[in-house]
């Protein structure tokens, strides 16, 4: 006659819980839990076995889902393109061209040179970033309204390592302007400068 004591009831309840867990895990993994071999640890007894069909389905999903997600994002997200700024650029207070023909040690210190940028388009600019000669940059958080111009001292342009631009050693050759338009898209414009400081637009890329 089986014992009906509280201890016996707890034992029966525990066995029922273990059997139920095995059935749930086996169904979730698409396989069955078979009786373990002798010497298998108690932790290994609860590990479900995955059948070949379930494994094939999982591998198929892993191969199909990423391309589907990429194609969906490609069609949903806006195109990644840069607009073209309507602008003019010119150098001001530049040294005479002949100074760059002198040896470096004989060149005088030159200060006060400026880069003048004019927004000739109908939209205001924000988050302005300007590069000169490919190495020196300056950032400007003050918006530049349409139709207005702004002067930037060349000596305030710096490299990534903190070196200031020195006009006596580096002729103003190129400038690349980045700015944000009111819709949030980024636009650029590149210029090349002649010996007198007149900037001519060109396609940098």
Backbone bond lengths (Angstrom), bond angles and torsions (degrees), N, CA, C in turn:
res aa  C-N    CA-C-N  psi(-1)  N-CA   C-N-CA  omega(-1)  CA-C   N-CA-C  phi
1 X - - - 1.466 - - 1.523 108.06 -
2 X 1.313 117.05 125.09 1.464 118.49 -178.51 1.515 111.36 -67.13
3 X 1.306 114.04 150.45 1.469 120.42 -179.29 1.515 109.71 -77.85
4 X 1.313 116.43 137.20 1.453 120.90 179.85 1.529 111.67 -107.48
5 X 1.300 116.94 20.27 1.464 120.25 -178.51 1.531 110.32 -70.59
6 X 1.322 118.03 162.29 1.464 120.69 177.72 1.520 112.66 -57.80
7 X 1.330 116.70 -36.00 1.455 119.67 179.34 1.524 111.04 -63.16
8 X 1.352 116.29 -40.69 1.460 120.17 179.23 1.527 111.41 -66.16
9 X 1.320 117.86 -40.06 1.462 121.68 179.84 1.527 111.10 -64.77
10 X 1.339 116.96 -38.73 1.460 120.07 177.30 1.519 110.72 -62.99
11 X 1.332 116.35 -39.68 1.456 120.50 -179.72 1.519 110.61 -63.52
12 X 1.348 116.45 -44.75 1.470 120.89 179.61 1.523 110.57 -63.21
13 X 1.327 116.92 -42.30 1.465 120.43 179.92 1.526 111.04 -63.16
14 X 1.330 117.76 -40.06 1.457 121.22 179.46 1.516 110.97 -63.71
15 X 1.351 116.26 -41.14 1.461 119.67 178.71 1.524 111.36 -64.37
16 X 1.308 117.05 -39.10 1.466 120.50 178.59 1.523 111.30 -64.02
17 X 1.322 115.94 -40.14 1.471 119.81 179.18 1.520 111.05 -63.55
18 X 1.330 117.44 -44.17 1.465 121.62 -179.92 1.514 110.81 -62.16
19 X 1.352 116.71 -44.52 1.470 120.17 179.46 1.522 110.55 -63.25
20 X 1.341 116.47 -41.12 1.466 119.45 179.03 1.515 112.25 -63.83
21 X 1.335 117.07 -40.85 1.466 120.80 178.28 1.516 110.82 -62.84
22 X 1.314 116.68 -40.00 1.465 119.91 179.17 1.522 110.54 -62.73
23 X 1.320 117.11 -42.37 1.453 119.98 -179.42 1.525 111.76 -66.57
24 X 1.352 117.64 -40.49 1.469 121.24 178.91 1.514 111.29 -64.81
25 X 1.343 116.01 -46.37 1.459 119.65 179.76 1.516 111.22 -64.16
26 X 1.316 116.51 -40.66 1.454 119.34 179.70 1.506 112.07 -64.30
27 X 1.326 118.39 -39.59 1.454 121.89 179.18 1.513 111.12 -68.85
28 X 1.334 117.37 -39.26 1.461 121.13 -178.98 1.509 111.96 -65.53
29 X 1.304 116.62 -35.30 1.466 120.07 -178.00 1.514 111.71 -91.41
30 X 1.292 119.01 -0.57 1.453 121.35 178.72 1.496 113.34 73.93
31 X 1.302 117.83 18.67 1.458 120.20 -178.54 1.505 110.22 -136.02
32 X 1.260 115.82 -170.24 1.447 120.76 -179.03 1.510 109.83 -124.97
33 X 1.316 113.93 155.35 1.449 120.12 177.37 1.528 107.66 -101.35
34 X 1.273 114.37 112.17 1.462 119.11 -179.49 1.512 109.59 -96.79
35 X 1.310 114.89 164.67 1.464 119.45 -178.60 1.516 109.48 -64.87
36 X 1.315 117.89 131.42 1.454 120.57 -178.28 1.516 111.23 -72.46
37 X 1.312 113.62 158.07 1.464 119.76 177.13 1.518 109.27 -74.26
38 X 1.302 113.98 164.75 1.458 119.26 178.89 1.535 109.69 -63.90
39 X 1.286 115.56 141.18 1.457 120.47 177.48 1.521 114.00 89.23
40 X 1.350 119.15 -1.70 1.460 122.24 179.43 1.518 108.97 -79.50
41 X 1.319 116.43 138.15 1.457 120.18 -177.82 1.517 110.72 -69.37
42 X 1.330 114.88 163.43 1.464 120.02 -178.46 1.527 111.38 -66.38
43 X 1.368 117.51 -30.60 1.464 120.32 179.50 1.522 111.12 -68.05
44 X 1.341 116.74 -37.68 1.449 120.44 -179.66 1.519 112.72 -71.05
45 X 1.312 116.88 -21.15 1.462 119.95 -178.06 1.531 111.84 -67.31
46 X 1.342 117.10 -26.05 1.460 121.09 -178.37 1.524 113.09 -91.90
47 X 1.320 118.71 -0.74 1.459 121.51 -178.74 1.523 109.40 -77.92
48 X 1.366 119.45 120.71 1.456 121.26 179.57 1.526 111.34 -76.69
49 X 1.310 115.48 157.89 1.455 121.63 178.24 1.524 109.29 -106.02
50 X 1.330 116.16 129.62 1.454 121.03 179.74 1.526 109.75 -90.81
51 X 1.320 116.33 129.55 1.456 118.29 179.08 1.524 111.12 -82.50
52 X 1.305 116.97 171.79 1.459 122.39 -174.82 1.523 112.02 -65.82
53 X 1.297 117.32 -36.07 1.468 120.82 -178.98 1.524 111.56 -63.87
54 X 1.335 115.93 -46.40 1.461 119.64 179.36 1.525 111.20 -63.31
55 X 1.334 117.28 -40.96 1.455 120.76 178.79 1.524 110.98 -62.59
56 X 1.319 116.96 -39.88 1.466 120.36 179.30 1.525 110.99 -65.01
57 X 1.348 116.18 -39.85 1.463 119.40 178.56 1.529 111.34 -63.74
58 X 1.332 116.47 -44.09 1.469 120.08 -179.96 1.524 111.27 -63.31
59 X 1.329 117.86 -43.67 1.463 120.38 178.86 1.524 111.24 -64.75
60 X 1.332 116.22 -37.01 1.462 118.97 177.74 1.517 112.18 -64.86
61 X 1.340 117.22 -41.33 1.463 120.51 177.02 1.520 111.64 -64.00
62 X 1.338 116.66 -39.39 1.469 120.19 179.41 1.522 111.05 -63.86
63 X 1.327 117.54 -29.40 1.462 120.75 -179.97 1.523 112.70 -84.55
64 X 1.334 117.53 -27.31 1.460 121.08 -174.02 1.524 112.65 -93.27
65 X 1.334 117.52 -39.63 1.464 120.44 -172.41 1.526 113.34 -61.73
66 X 1.347 121.04 -48.60 1.476 119.10 -178.38 1.526 114.27 -56.81
67 X 1.351 120.86 -48.01 1.471 118.66 177.94 1.520 113.41 -61.06
68 X 1.337 117.03 -36.64 1.464 119.92 179.38 1.526 110.44 -64.27
69 X 1.336 116.67 -42.85 1.468 120.33 179.39 1.525 111.07 -64.45
70 X 1.329 116.87 -41.88 1.469 120.63 -179.86 1.522 110.86 -63.41
71 X 1.334 117.16 -44.65 1.464 120.39 179.28 1.522 111.39 -64.07
72 X 1.335 116.72 -38.06 1.462 119.51 178.90 1.526 111.09 -65.07
73 X 1.341 116.74 -44.72 1.466 119.89 178.69 1.523 111.12 -65.18
74 X 1.314 116.65 -36.10 1.473 120.72 -179.70 1.525 110.66 -62.04
75 X 1.341 116.77 -36.57 1.458 120.53 -178.85 1.524 112.89 -83.36
76 X 1.339 116.71 -25.16 1.462 120.14 -176.55 1.522 111.94 -87.47
77 X 1.339 117.27 -45.52 1.457 120.66 -174.26 1.526 110.76 -72.25
78 X 1.343 117.83 149.47 1.464 120.38 178.21 1.522 110.89 -70.60
79 X 1.318 118.49 157.79 1.468 121.12 -179.46 1.517 111.91 -65.88
80 X 1.334 115.79 143.22 1.458 121.33 178.67 1.527 108.98 -89.87
81 X 1.304 115.90 94.24 1.462 120.49 -178.29 1.517 109.20 -141.14
82 X 1.314 116.20 152.08 1.453 122.45 178.90 1.519 109.58 -105.18
83 X 1.332 114.63 136.94 1.448 119.26 175.44 1.519 110.98 -83.25
84 X 1.300 115.33 -179.86 1.467 121.76 179.87 1.517 109.40 -114.26
85 X 1.310 116.32 125.13 1.452 120.99 178.31 1.530 110.47 -73.96
86 X 1.313 114.81 141.84 1.462 120.39 171.80 1.524 106.48 -92.10
87 X 1.329 116.18 108.80 1.462 119.72 -171.39 1.521 110.90 -156.72
88 X 1.318 114.27 163.84 1.465 122.49 168.46 1.519 107.79 -128.58
89 X 1.322 116.31 155.49 1.466 121.50 179.74 1.515 109.19 -143.65
90 X 1.319 115.67 144.20 1.466 120.66 179.51 1.520 109.41 -154.33
91 X 1.318 115.09 148.90 1.453 120.78 173.54 1.514 110.35 -91.06
92 X 1.322 116.22 142.59 1.470 120.89 -178.39 1.529 109.09 -130.82
93 X 1.318 115.14 143.90 1.474 122.70 -179.56 1.534 110.61 60.34
94 X 1.323 115.72 43.26 1.459 120.75 178.32 1.530 110.11 -87.92
95 X 1.321 117.95 154.72 1.471 120.54 178.52 1.532 110.99 -71.34
96 X 1.300 115.23 163.10 1.464 119.71 177.06 1.530 108.45 -65.34
97 X 1.330 117.71 145.27 1.463 120.00 -175.28 1.525 114.14 -57.38
98 X 1.325 118.17 -30.27 1.455 120.56 -175.81 1.511 114.31 -65.77
99 X 1.334 117.66 -16.56 1.461 119.38 -177.17 1.523 111.72 -66.19
100 X 1.312 117.29 -26.94 1.463 120.47 -178.12 1.531 112.20 -79.43
101 X 1.310 116.42 -5.83 1.462 120.29 174.59 1.524 112.19 -87.39
102 X 1.335 116.79 -11.87 1.454 121.19 178.19 1.516 110.61 -77.76
103 X 1.345 118.27 153.00 1.473 120.16 172.81 1.528 110.23 -58.62
104 X 1.315 116.32 152.15 1.456 120.04 -176.29 1.522 112.50 -57.00
105 X 1.303 117.77 -39.47 1.452 120.83 -178.05 1.508 114.31 -69.44
106 X 1.334 117.90 -17.49 1.462 121.60 -178.17 1.524 112.73 -100.08
107 X 1.305 117.94 -1.65 1.459 119.65 -179.21 1.525 110.16 -81.14
108 X 1.325 117.61 135.27 1.468 119.63 178.35 1.523 111.31 -76.34
109 X 1.314 115.56 160.29 1.456 119.81 176.16 1.524 109.15 -73.61
110 X 1.303 116.02 129.96 1.469 121.63 -176.87 1.515 108.51 -118.84
111 X 1.327 115.35 125.37 1.458 120.75 179.25 1.524 108.46 -131.73
112 X 1.315 115.13 161.08 1.463 119.68 176.10 1.514 115.12 96.55
113 X 1.340 118.20 -3.90 1.458 119.51 178.04 1.523 111.01 -64.84
114 X 1.318 116.25 147.23 1.459 120.98 -176.33 1.529 110.78 -131.79
115 X 1.328 114.41 153.64 1.455 122.47 168.92 1.522 106.28 -113.51
116 X 1.314 116.27 122.05 1.465 121.77 -176.76 1.523 108.56 -106.62
117 X 1.328 115.43 120.96 1.462 122.27 -179.48 1.527 108.54 -114.11
118 X 1.325 115.90 130.65 1.473 120.63 176.81 1.521 109.59 -119.31
119 X 1.326 114.87 130.82 1.460 121.71 174.63 1.523 107.92 -86.54
120 X 1.320 117.32 102.52 1.458 121.55 -177.22 1.532 112.49 -94.51
121 X 1.321 117.67 1.33 1.459 120.77 -178.71 1.514 112.48 -89.13
122 X 1.336 117.11 178.74 1.470 121.79 -178.68 1.527 114.30 -87.71
123 X 1.339 118.45 -2.25 1.456 121.66 -175.24 1.525 110.93 -118.28
124 X 1.334 115.56 147.73 1.461 121.00 177.40 1.530 110.14 -73.99
125 X 1.333 115.08 153.73 1.468 121.01 176.87 1.527 108.84 -107.58
126 X 1.327 115.14 146.07 1.461 121.40 171.21 1.530 108.50 -135.49
127 X 1.332 115.75 166.81 1.472 122.06 177.94 1.530 110.91 49.55
128 X 1.296 115.76 56.64 1.466 121.68 -175.50 1.525 109.70 -80.77
129 X 1.319 115.53 136.35 1.462 122.12 176.14 1.526 107.97 -138.26
130 X 1.329 116.19 126.76 1.462 121.16 -175.03 1.524 109.48 -123.89
131 X 1.317 115.86 132.54 1.463 123.34 175.77 1.522 108.82 -114.70
132 X 1.324 116.68 137.83 1.462 120.47 173.71 1.532 108.93 -123.51
133 X 1.306 114.18 138.18 1.466 122.40 179.76 1.527 113.27 56.53
134 X 1.316 116.70 20.16 1.455 120.75 174.12 1.512 116.29 77.70
135 X 1.339 118.76 -4.31 1.468 120.45 -174.82 1.534 113.32 -129.62
136 X 1.309 118.14 -25.55 1.462 121.56 -173.67 1.532 109.43 -108.99
137 X 1.322 116.31 137.62 1.460 119.56 -175.74 1.514 111.33 -139.43
138 X 1.327 113.48 163.34 1.459 121.64 173.78 1.523 107.25 -147.96
139 X 1.326 116.98 142.93 1.463 122.44 179.00 1.525 109.25 -113.22
140 X 1.319 115.29 142.51 1.463 121.44 -177.51 1.522 108.57 -134.79
141 X 1.341 116.86 114.20 1.461 121.79 179.86 1.524 112.72 -89.42
142 X 1.325 117.27 -5.70 1.466 120.47 179.75 1.531 108.29 -83.45
143 X 1.331 118.64 124.06 1.467 120.24 -178.81 1.532 111.62 -59.28
144 X 1.321 115.05 146.77 1.461 121.53 174.93 1.522 107.66 -109.59
145 X 1.337 117.51 105.93 1.470 120.05 -176.77 1.524 111.86 -64.94
146 X 1.311 114.84 158.59 1.461 120.97 177.93 1.526 110.26 -61.30
147 X 1.326 116.24 137.11 1.453 121.73 177.46 1.508 115.09 83.55
148 X 1.335 118.64 0.86 1.459 120.38 -178.81 1.527 110.64 -112.29
149 X 1.329 114.90 162.43 1.459 120.90 179.45 1.521 110.00 -124.32
150 X 1.350 114.38 164.40 1.464 120.19 -178.68 1.520 108.47 -146.14
151 X 1.346 115.08 141.50 1.468 120.84 178.74 1.525 109.61 -101.36
152 X 1.337 114.97 139.91 1.464 121.86 177.68 1.528 108.26 -125.48
153 X 1.319 115.93 124.28 1.458 119.86 176.19 1.526 109.75 -66.29
154 X 1.316 116.44 128.25 1.464 120.09 -177.67 1.518 112.19 -64.79
155 X 1.312 117.27 -30.48 1.465 119.97 -177.42 1.534 112.45 -71.39
156 X 1.343 117.37 -10.47 1.461 120.80 178.24 1.527 112.64 -89.08
157 X 1.309 118.11 -8.90 1.454 121.13 175.57 1.525 108.90 -74.10
158 X 1.329 115.95 138.33 1.467 120.33 -176.49 1.528 109.88 -133.50
159 X 1.319 115.45 158.32 1.457 121.36 174.61 1.529 108.86 -84.72
160 X 1.321 115.49 178.22 1.463 120.25 177.10 1.526 111.53 -64.15
161 X 1.327 116.70 -22.16 1.474 120.83 -177.02 1.518 111.78 -99.20
162 X 1.356 117.26 5.57 1.453 120.46 174.31 1.516 115.90 91.87
163 X 1.334 118.72 8.42 1.464 121.21 178.94 1.523 109.83 -82.24
164 X 1.324 116.90 129.92 1.463 121.33 -179.33 1.528 111.45 -80.06
165 X 1.305 114.34 151.01 1.464 121.11 177.43 1.526 109.34 -72.63
166 X 1.320 116.47 131.56 1.464 121.99 178.54 1.523 107.87 -117.60
167 X 1.328 114.94 112.91 1.459 120.90 -174.57 1.519 112.21 -65.94
168 X 1.321 117.16 -27.39 1.461 119.13 -179.50 1.520 113.44 -70.05
169 X 1.326 117.78 -20.27 1.464 121.76 -178.25 1.534 112.87 -108.99
170 X 1.327 116.52 -19.51 1.462 120.40 -176.93 1.521 109.52 -130.97
171 X 1.296 116.15 112.42 1.460 119.93 176.65 1.516 109.76 -69.38
172 X 1.316 116.27 140.94 1.457 120.68 176.53 1.523 108.45 -67.73
173 X 1.342 115.89 112.98 1.463 120.36 -174.47 1.523 112.85 -114.82
174 X 1.344 117.13 -44.02 1.460 120.21 -175.64 1.528 109.71 -141.01
175 X 1.320 115.38 155.47 1.463 122.39 173.64 1.519 108.61 -143.56
176 X 1.327 115.29 139.54 1.463 122.01 178.43 1.524 107.53 -127.74
177 X 1.333 115.92 121.80 1.463 121.96 -175.17 1.521 109.47 -108.33
178 X 1.331 115.64 131.16 1.465 122.48 172.77 1.527 107.84 -117.15
179 X 1.331 116.30 142.93 1.466 120.10 176.62 1.521 109.18 -158.63
180 X 1.344 114.84 159.51 1.458 122.08 174.74 1.521 109.19 -100.71
181 X 1.340 115.06 138.11 1.451 121.22 176.44 1.531 109.15 -94.83
182 X 1.342 118.45 168.01 1.473 120.17 -175.17 1.523 114.97 -56.25
183 X 1.340 118.59 -29.89 1.463 120.47 179.72 1.521 113.05 -79.07
184 X 1.341 117.26 -3.62 1.456 120.82 178.27 1.508 114.44 96.91
185 X 1.336 118.82 -9.49 1.458 120.39 179.63 1.524 110.07 -80.03
186 X 1.340 115.00 151.70 1.462 120.34 -178.63 1.519 110.30 -93.86
187 X 1.323 116.09 143.65 1.458 121.86 178.52 1.522 109.10 -134.35
188 X 1.324 116.64 155.37 1.458 121.67 -177.13 1.527 110.15 -136.95
189 X 1.333 114.15 165.63 1.474 121.26 172.18 1.519 107.97 -158.07
190 X 1.308 116.61 134.02 1.466 121.89 -178.51 1.523 109.70 -113.96
191 X 1.340 115.59 147.04 1.467 121.70 -179.20 1.522 109.98 -134.86
192 X 1.320 114.92 146.63 1.459 122.96 168.36 1.517 108.13 -112.71
193 X 1.330 116.48 144.20 1.463 120.97 -175.69 1.525 110.27 -116.72
194 X 1.329 114.99 138.93 1.457 119.00 173.99 1.522 109.18 -86.47
195 X 1.299 116.58 -173.88 1.464 120.68 -175.40 1.518 112.59 -65.52
196 X 1.334 117.58 -23.29 1.466 120.05 -179.51 1.530 112.63 -91.17
197 X 1.323 117.73 -3.92 1.453 120.44 177.47 1.510 115.11 96.19
198 X 1.311 118.25 4.41 1.462 120.13 178.37 1.516 109.65 -78.41
199 X 1.332 115.69 127.72 1.453 120.60 -177.55 1.525 112.72 -93.11
200 X 1.313 115.81 135.36 1.457 122.10 177.70 1.513 109.23 -118.22
201 X 1.321 118.72 125.52 1.482 119.52 179.60 1.517 111.72 -63.20
202 X 1.312 116.34 144.36 1.455 121.23 174.42 1.520 108.05 -150.21
203 X 1.327 116.27 163.00 1.448 121.83 -179.67 1.497 108.38 -87.86
204 X 1.351 115.51 113.60 1.458 120.25 -175.98 1.518 111.79 -75.51
205 X 1.343 119.40 -25.41 1.465 122.45 -176.23 1.516 109.86 -123.98
